[in-house]
């Protein structure tokens, strides 16, 4: 089994994974394991192992290249191993195997571009936890820190190419809703619900109790109650990606989405949850920081219109879903502070941003 250490020892390197292990030991382990998966392969070598920097807090994710001989020629394939977190959990629901199945479903549907899921191993013996391997895809990511609208490659991209990127990104977001809910029954969450919409609401009720067991986040809880009392009339069926934002899309050299990534918290909770999260996330990268939207990147209204056109679903009551996304983000903020073992920022009160949004 590979040696595993806490992320706190690796913060200076830019690695933020929940665990960090000896990559030389991992290379040897993966080479032997791949030999069983690829019986025709000879002399398998694992090289170029690395953690993606500045991302990956929820899962340990390691990039690598596999080299081998087969049929008299040398083969090479970029791969990624994603390992189930066993501690330092960002989320309380275990959806590890479900994310692999969902990636398979999305790829098979032909609607959504995802990295090819290759193998899943539920046995924790090799790496200390279940894991899966998928293909490695080349591209760039619009990072959140620093904000991608303020600095980085997206700022340097010409407006016409940004427009192409934005259009394809929102189209891919909407294309998720072309995959039938009936094909994803494996995403059902524990409990009995009169409709799938309630699965997502219940998940975040449980999450709030998990991150705030003593009920200290009174303002945030009040905001959640206000959201429940204002339940939207428009609750279209649909899959929930879970972390729907530009930063979770790999962008290719053609300024189109190469793959949609990070499916660790999906559900059947309804199509508009992802659109609400996307709009809320985009606002945190621009408006709330006083940063103007980059030329070529669509406005809120344009995003809603394009998403509705491609998905074929109404975005009525989207304000409620944006507010619910803000509630989720504030819950996650509590958890991230706890994981980093840091005090809450002076003057920060969980729920204040949500309250301000609801009181507009």
Phi, psi and omega per residue, in radians:
X1 nan 2.468 -3.107
X2 -1.232 2.562 3.036
X3 -1.236 2.361 -3.098
X4 -2.200 2.414 3.130
X5 -2.278 2.913 -3.130
X6 -1.267 2.604 3.127
X7 -1.166 -0.406 -3.074
X8 -1.080 -0.411 3.136
X9 -1.409 -0.139 -3.040
X10 -2.086 0.179 -3.053
X11 -1.056 -0.667 -3.091
X12 -1.137 -0.423 -3.110
X13 -1.426 -0.170 -3.089
X14 1.604 -0.019 3.113
X15 -1.450 2.225 -3.115
X16 -2.160 0.374 3.129
X17 -1.161 2.684 3.126
X18 -1.129 -0.440 3.061
X19 -2.444 2.695 3.068
X20 -2.353 2.313 -3.038
X21 -2.186 2.984 3.090
X22 -1.225 1.979 -3.038
X23 -1.278 -0.443 3.075
X24 -1.187 -0.721 3.089
X25 -1.143 -0.720 3.129
X26 -1.084 -0.718 -3.140
X27 -1.033 -0.761 3.140
X28 -1.142 -0.723 -3.137
X29 -1.125 -0.770 -3.101
X30 -1.207 -0.618 3.129
X31 -1.074 -0.780 3.109
X32 -1.140 -0.705 -3.123
X33 -1.162 -0.740 3.134
X34 -1.148 -0.493 3.096
X35 -1.060 -0.578 3.091
X36 -1.322 -0.502 -3.133
X37 -1.449 -0.462 -3.101
X38 -2.190 1.311 -3.031
X39 -1.070 -0.378 3.129
X40 -1.454 -0.163 -3.095
X41 -1.409 2.478 3.118
X42 -2.130 2.500 3.048
X43 0.937 1.001 -3.139
X44 -1.241 2.275 3.061
X45 -2.189 2.475 3.105
X46 -1.965 2.123 -3.074
X47 -2.326 2.956 3.038
X48 1.024 0.696 3.104
X49 -1.287 2.397 3.104
X50 -2.815 2.641 2.989
X51 -1.540 2.410 3.032
X52 -1.134 2.257 -3.062
X53 -1.419 2.432 3.053
X54 1.352 0.143 -3.123
X55 -2.619 2.836 3.046
X56 1.806 0.498 -3.098
X57 -1.162 -0.547 -3.042
X58 -1.457 -0.510 -3.109
X59 -2.389 2.615 2.978
X60 -1.403 2.059 -3.070
X61 -2.247 2.219 -3.057
X62 -2.265 2.253 3.116
X63 -1.575 2.544 3.070
X64 -2.822 2.924 3.035
X65 -2.045 2.375 3.065
X66 -1.838 2.279 3.103
X67 -2.068 2.453 3.092
X68 -2.838 2.855 3.054
X69 -1.775 2.458 3.131
X70 -2.743 2.231 3.114
X71 1.064 0.517 3.107
X72 1.467 0.071 3.127
X73 -2.241 2.756 3.135
X74 -1.507 2.286 -3.130
X75 -1.984 2.629 3.106
X76 -2.548 2.373 3.104
X77 -2.552 2.278 3.041
X78 -1.368 2.357 -3.093
X79 -2.392 2.908 3.085
X80 -2.376 2.309 3.018
X81 -1.857 2.301 -3.132
X82 -2.100 2.165 -2.975
X83 -1.965 2.352 -3.111
X84 -1.100 2.255 3.109
X85 -1.254 2.346 3.136
X86 -1.908 -0.224 3.052
X87 -2.682 3.120 -3.062
X88 0.909 0.781 -3.039
X89 -1.287 2.320 3.025
X90 -1.441 -0.633 -3.119
X91 -2.074 2.621 3.141
X92 -1.522 -0.411 -3.119
X93 -1.498 2.274 3.089
X94 -1.472 1.841 3.140
X95 -2.109 0.506 -2.992
X96 -1.164 -0.921 3.123
X97 -1.160 -0.590 -3.140
X98 -1.106 -0.634 -3.140
X99 -1.153 -0.612 3.087
X100 -1.143 -0.786 3.130
X101 -1.113 -0.657 -3.138
X102 -1.187 -0.689 3.069
X103 -1.068 -0.703 3.068
X104 -1.070 -0.769 -3.137
X105 -1.101 -0.808 -3.134
X106 -1.074 -0.761 -3.129
X107 -1.152 -0.776 -3.129
X108 -1.138 -0.493 -3.110
X109 -1.173 -0.492 -3.081
X110 1.381 -0.007 -3.104
X111 -1.601 -0.599 -2.991
X112 -2.130 2.309 3.136
X113 -1.461 2.052 3.080
X114 -2.314 2.764 3.036
X115 -1.099 2.465 -3.103
X116 -1.146 2.106 3.054
X117 -1.303 2.211 -3.026
X118 -1.751 -1.020 -3.087
X119 -2.535 2.588 3.063
X120 -2.148 2.387 3.113
X121 -2.278 1.996 -3.110
X122 -1.485 -0.141 -3.106
X123 -1.413 2.142 -3.124
X124 -1.410 -0.010 -3.007
X125 -1.042 -0.786 -3.011
X126 -1.224 -0.861 -3.022
X127 -2.003 0.078 3.139
X128 1.534 -0.015 -3.129
X129 -2.925 2.763 3.006
X130 -1.019 2.702 -3.133
X131 -2.676 2.857 2.960
X132 -2.415 2.801 -3.136
X133 -2.131 2.367 3.103
X134 -2.311 2.936 3.119
X135 -1.213 2.667 3.035
X136 -1.660 2.287 -3.097
X137 -2.017 2.378 3.137
X138 -1.423 2.526 3.105
X139 2.836 -3.069 3.138
X140 -2.106 2.675 3.141
X141 -2.092 2.377 3.060
X142 -1.428 1.724 -3.033
X143 -1.281 2.713 -3.123
X144 -1.524 -0.429 -3.092
X145 -2.298 1.923 -0.048
X146 -1.226 2.801 -3.084
X147 -0.943 2.310 -3.090
X148 -1.143 -0.286 3.082
X149 -1.502 -0.057 -3.084
X150 -1.911 -0.687 3.115
X151 -2.728 2.776 -3.134
X152 2.016 -3.060 -3.016
X153 -1.111 -0.532 -3.123
X154 -1.191 -0.617 3.081
X155 -1.115 -0.599 -3.109
X156 -1.462 -0.095 -3.125
X157 -1.409 2.349 3.132
X158 -1.036 2.559 -3.098
X159 -0.929 -0.691 -3.127
X160 -1.110 -0.656 3.121
X161 -1.303 -0.588 3.050
X162 -1.104 -0.664 3.131
X163 -1.105 -0.740 3.099
X164 -1.066 -0.762 3.130
X165 -1.083 -0.866 -3.116
X166 -1.061 -0.778 -3.120
X167 -1.066 -0.775 -3.126
X168 -1.217 -0.631 3.140
X169 -1.123 -0.827 3.140
X170 -1.179 -0.601 3.089
X171 -1.112 -0.726 3.093
X172 -1.168 -0.685 3.064
X173 -0.991 -0.819 -3.118
X174 -1.233 -0.532 -3.094
X175 -1.128 -0.396 3.073
X176 -0.985 -0.582 -3.082
X177 -1.347 -0.047 3.055
X178 -1.505 -0.190 3.106
X179 -1.486 2.115 -3.050
X180 -1.088 2.365 3.067
X181 -1.007 -0.606 -3.108
X182 -1.067 -0.385 -3.138
X183 -1.476 -0.096 -3.025
X184 -2.145 0.681 3.131
X185 -1.054 -0.371 3.123
X186 -1.165 -0.166 3.122
X187 -1.551 -0.067 -3.137
X188 -0.975 2.316 3.116
X189 -1.570 2.787 -3.131
X190 -1.056 2.490 3.109
X191 2.057 2.981 3.092
X192 -1.994 2.265 -3.037
X193 -2.337 2.502 3.133
X194 -1.263 -0.432 3.066
X195 -2.678 2.765 -3.062
X196 -1.100 -0.498 3.109
X197 -0.906 -0.667 -3.071
X198 -1.238 -0.318 3.094
X199 -1.113 -0.773 -3.121
X200 -1.204 -0.697 3.110
X201 -1.099 -0.778 -3.130
X202 -1.156 -0.662 3.107
X203 -0.984 -0.763 -3.072
X204 -1.433 -0.354 2.946
X205 -1.144 -0.784 3.119
X206 -1.161 -0.658 -3.137
X207 -1.117 -0.732 3.107
X208 -1.042 -0.749 3.114
X209 -1.146 -0.551 -3.127
X210 -1.233 -0.754 -3.098
X211 -1.504 -0.289 -3.105
X212 -2.332 1.097 -3.036
X213 -1.122 -0.421 -3.104
X214 -1.665 0.036 3.100
X215 1.222 0.500 -3.102
X216 -1.320 -0.448 -3.096
X217 -1.485 1.130 -3.008
X218 -1.093 -0.708 -3.104
X219 -1.182 -0.667 3.108
X220 -1.166 -0.687 3.106
X221 -1.154 -0.650 3.082
X222 -1.118 -0.711 3.101
X223 -1.094 -0.692 3.106
X224 -1.099 -0.740 3.103
X225 -1.090 -0.682 3.111
X226 -1.121 -0.672 3.106
X227 -1.114 -0.763 -3.138
X228 -1.123 -0.640 -3.133
X229 -1.217 -0.390 -3.115
X230 -1.875 0.577 -3.109
X231 -0.761 2.231 -3.057
X232 -1.234 2.603 3.071
X233 -1.296 -0.584 -3.104
X234 -1.577 1.875 -3.096
X235 -2.295 1.188 -3.083
X236 -1.173 2.501 3.059
X237 -1.076 2.677 3.071
X238 2.822 2.773 3.101
X239 -1.360 2.591 3.061
X240 -1.902 2.053 3.049
X241 -1.120 -0.832 3.031
X242 1.965 -0.688 3.114
X243 -2.365 1.087 -2.986
X244 -1.374 1.709 3.123
X245 -2.720 2.795 -3.114
X246 -1.029 -0.609 -3.125
X247 -1.137 -0.182 3.087
X248 -1.868 0.476 3.031
X249 -2.186 2.315 3.039
X250 -1.508 2.210 -3.080
X251 -1.825 2.234 -3.122
X252 -1.464 3.062 -3.138
X253 -1.124 -0.340 3.128
X254 -1.493 0.134 3.133
X255 1.118 0.515 3.029
X256 -2.131 2.856 -3.118
X257 -1.222 2.119 3.068
X258 -1.397 -0.840 3.081
X259 -2.620 2.646 2.979
X260 -1.685 2.287 -2.963
X261 -2.109 2.992 2.978
X262 1.063 1.390 -3.116
X263 -1.845 0.530 -2.949
X264 -1.312 -0.252 3.141
X265 -2.303 1.030 3.127
X266 -1.412 2.906 3.032
X267 -2.827 3.134 3.070
X268 -1.791 0.370 -2.925
X269 -1.273 -0.103 3.060
X270 2.210 2.516 -3.002
X271 -1.059 -0.632 -2.988
X272 -1.366 -0.208 3.088
X273 -1.094 -0.704 3.132
X274 -1.204 -0.735 3.115
X275 -1.099 -0.724 3.105
X276 -1.072 -0.733 3.121
X277 -1.141 -0.734 3.139
X278 -1.036 -0.840 -3.117
X279 -1.139 -0.724 3.134
X280 -1.153 -0.748 3.123
X281 -1.100 -0.750 3.133
X282 -1.095 -0.672 -3.141
X283 -1.149 -0.627 3.130
X284 -1.209 -0.360 3.107
X285 -1.523 -0.213 -3.052
X286 -2.291 -1.490 -2.969
X287 -0.950 -0.844 -3.067
X288 -1.202 -0.297 3.109
X289 -1.772 0.015 -3.109
X290 1.271 0.426 -3.130
X291 -1.814 2.204 3.136
X292 -1.203 2.640 3.061
X293 -1.158 2.364 -3.135
X294 -1.147 2.488 3.073
X295 -0.971 2.320 -3.141
X296 1.729 -0.465 3.085
X297 -1.438 2.290 -3.031
X298 -1.153 2.681 3.060
X299 -1.327 3.032 3.084
X300 -1.000 -0.846 -3.101
X301 -1.111 -0.682 3.124
X302 -1.166 -0.675 3.116
X303 -1.104 -0.797 3.136
X304 -1.081 -0.755 -3.105
X305 -1.134 -0.782 -3.131
X306 -1.173 -0.760 3.117
X307 -1.022 -0.783 -3.128
X308 -1.124 -0.708 -3.139
X309 -1.106 -0.791 -3.076
X310 -1.309 -0.744 -3.090
X311 -1.340 -0.466 -3.071
X312 1.334 0.327 -3.099
X313 -2.126 2.549 3.138
X314 -1.262 2.466 3.080
X315 -1.793 0.362 3.068
X316 -0.987 2.528 -3.138
X317 1.206 0.369 -3.106
X318 -1.082 -0.457 3.103
X319 -1.001 -0.672 3.140
X320 -1.115 -0.742 -3.098
X321 -1.224 -0.550 3.034
X322 -1.151 -0.734 3.117
X323 -1.135 -0.688 3.132
X324 -1.161 -0.641 3.064
X325 -1.098 -0.683 3.101
X326 -1.106 -0.688 3.065
X327 -1.036 -0.806 3.130
X328 -1.032 -0.778 -3.097
X329 -1.119 -0.640 3.120
X330 -1.214 -0.623 3.048
X331 -1.095 -0.796 3.130
X332 -1.100 -0.598 3.098
X333 -1.048 -0.706 3.097
X334 -1.077 -0.765 -3.106
X335 -1.158 -0.725 -3.100
X336 -1.164 -0.616 3.064
X337 -1.089 -0.736 3.138
X338 -1.151 -0.725 -3.131
X339 -1.129 -0.617 -3.134
X340 -1.477 -0.031 3.115
X341 0.933 0.830 -3.125
X342 -2.127 2.634 3.063
X343 -1.258 2.704 3.059
X344 -1.087 2.494 -3.141
X345 -0.994 2.460 -3.131
X346 -0.959 2.275 3.106
X347 1.467 -0.138 -3.139
X348 -1.383 2.230 3.113
X349 -2.134 1.965 3.124
X350 -0.973 2.227 -3.136
X351 1.807 -0.200 -3.094
X352 -1.175 -0.731 3.132
X353 -1.127 -0.719 3.114
X354 -1.103 -0.780 3.137
X355 -1.050 -0.746 3.126
X356 -1.108 -0.676 3.128
X357 -1.169 -0.753 -3.122
X358 -1.213 -0.471 -3.112
X359 -1.554 0.073 -3.088
X360 -0.971 nan nan
